[in-house]
Structure formats: C-alpha cells, structure tokens
C-alpha cells in the first residue's frame, strides 16, 4: 500500500472545497497530527475512504 499523497490529486481536491470546508479539514488534520500516533492516523484515513 502506498501511503504517499499524490500532490496534484490533493491540490485538485483542495481546489474544489470552499473556504469553510477547507478550514474545517485543516483544523481536523492539525488536531489528528497533534494527538494521535502514526498507526491511528492511517486507520482514521482509511476508515473515511
């Protein structure tokens, strides 16, 4: 499994989000990065697919 994010794919996703959604997503990502270990982060990401 490849855990690297495709930057162009990520930028494309971000360009489709409105500012409110983008801010909420960044806030959640920041919270996750500060409060969970790597394995928990990957579980959370894969659960939301």
C-alpha positions as CSV (number, residue, x, y, z in Angstrom):
1,X,0.0,0.0,0.0
2,X,1.3,3.4,-0.9
3,X,0.8,6.0,1.9
4,X,2.3,8.9,-0.1
5,X,-0.1,11.6,-1.1
6,X,-0.2,12.5,-4.8
7,X,0.3,16.3,-4.5
8,X,-1.6,17.1,-7.7
9,X,-4.5,14.9,-6.6
10,X,-4.5,16.7,-3.2
11,X,-4.4,20.1,-4.8
12,X,-7.2,19.2,-7.1
13,X,-9.3,18.1,-4.1
14,X,-8.5,21.3,-2.2
15,X,-9.4,23.5,-5.2
16,X,-12.9,22.0,-5.2
17,X,-13.5,22.8,-1.5
18,X,-15.0,26.1,-0.3
19,X,-13.1,28.1,2.4
20,X,-15.3,26.9,5.3
21,X,-14.8,23.2,4.4
22,X,-11.1,23.7,3.8
23,X,-10.6,25.4,7.2
24,X,-12.5,22.6,9.0
25,X,-10.4,20.0,7.2
26,X,-7.2,21.7,8.1
27,X,-8.3,22.1,11.7
28,X,-9.2,18.4,11.9
29,X,-5.9,17.4,10.3
30,X,-3.9,19.5,12.7
31,X,-5.8,18.0,15.7
32,X,-5.1,14.5,14.4
33,X,-1.4,15.1,13.9
34,X,-1.0,16.6,17.4
35,X,-3.0,13.9,19.2
36,X,-2.6,10.5,17.5
37,X,0.2,8.2,16.6
38,X,1.0,7.2,13.0
39,X,-1.0,4.0,13.1
40,X,-4.1,5.7,14.4
41,X,-3.8,8.4,11.7
42,X,-3.7,5.7,8.9
43,X,-6.6,3.9,10.4
44,X,-8.6,7.1,10.5
45,X,-7.7,8.0,6.9
46,X,-8.6,4.5,5.6
47,X,-11.8,4.4,7.5
48,X,-13.0,7.5,5.7
49,X,-12.4,6.2,2.2
